[in-house]
């Protein structure tokens, strides 16, 4: 996320750095739940306005998941946001951000690097406000990390102490859901990713044994092309470390649009989500888990930055929020968050129509709490984020591929594959993106060594092994292990013809395809659906 919210004693920007900053517009009137419900029905009846979508959301649940609204609250930001008050927070559930490593002790949790847990209870009355929210039927998830400061797994290299730091948070706040916001250099920090996964897996096992499952979300940056290679690697490391990951929440914000442009933020966001859907479908297949399209959607979350983004050209409007909410419901998106409840108000004063970067107002024309009300109409709840919906990667042996029935050649470590060549590996079909040899198709790449394989999909039970087609006729001599063959000699093995590339004796023509360029025998036949390897 753009900030970790840790500021003392005030987060008001330096006027020189942010000349357009203005105090946020406060709600003109405190709405009771009864009044709010009446307002929703009235707006729906009139057929207009942002809350019209609420009834549509409730009547049109997604394929497998009812999207869950859980907006972020910047806990240490001044002025304190009273997230427990339903009159200023339409959401039932909130994601409290950010817990990071204490600057004085990397293995101790702190709120924004500014407050210990005890100090947050005393100075921010955080524990009391969480209890009030829960008494009203809401709940919290805890978000660790953020763009600034260090997340515990980065700062704490002692595995036992790291695990205990997470354990302290879970016990202190009686948590059933953790949100790990991994950004910046932490996305590619393999050591911290491994430590984090090990700690989370340990805690999930402990909580499951106690009958209190722990749900884990991973929040990552995204572009319209999807997760970065390092981001995708972070997901794989987390899953590979034994974590039952409930889902991946992508930050649909700050795409880097050029100054002076007017990007369609809803379109960019949906592109990013669709690309992430394809990436996660492929990743789970590589790990031996086949999920349906709706099942994958239910494991994806979206978090836009409401209003003015950190990138000057990018502004996410209330209309964009309405479009994202419809997309979430229509596709069964598992989660929709926003950054942040603190910013859900119009900036006041003379700078409302220019670029305003503020932690306490949106920088766009809006009614107070307009974004919150759009997303609060989503039909899901915390129940939809249960750990039972997480996908566990099986520990069983990979699927055994049968060359006799496989629709494409089974991948071999020693074979050379050219662009477009398809293989089967552990029950999944892959296609080579460029010539490669020795690259396991099931392994995910990273920014330094991208994978040369694209996932096509699981092997269908109706697919059959292809029948090779000879490209020459009249080859009748069977290969003889005792005979010396010269360059250009032709033989057959079964019904398949071959031609000697050079003089050879005792080297049998390969029946594993594709044959390597250094094999003494060149096939004189084509395999349907495969490019010719010369």
Secondary structure, DSSP 8 states (H G I E B T S, - for coil): -------SS-----TTT-TT---B---SS---HHHHHHHHHHHHHHT-STTHHHHHHHHS--SS---EEEEEEETT-SS---TT-TTT---SEEEEEEEEEETTEEEEEEETTTB-HHHHHHHS-HHHHHHHHHHTT-EEEEEEE-SSS--HHHH---HHHHHHHHHHHHHHTT-SEEEEEE-GGGGG-HHHHHHHHHHHHHHHHHHHHTT---EEEEEEE-BTTBS-HHHHHHHHHHHHTT--EEEEEEEE------TT----HHHHHHHHHHHHHHHHHHHHHHTT----HHHHHTTEEEEEE-EE-SSTT-EE-HHHHHHHHHHHHHHT-SEEEEE-GGG-S-B-STTTTS----SSS-SS---TTHHHHHHHT-S--GGGG-GGGSB----S------TTT-SS-B--TT-EE-TT-EEEETTEEEEESS-EES--TTS---SSS--SEEEEEE--TT------EESS-----B--TTSEE-TT-EEEETTEEEEESS-EES-----SSS--TTSSEEE-EE-TTS----
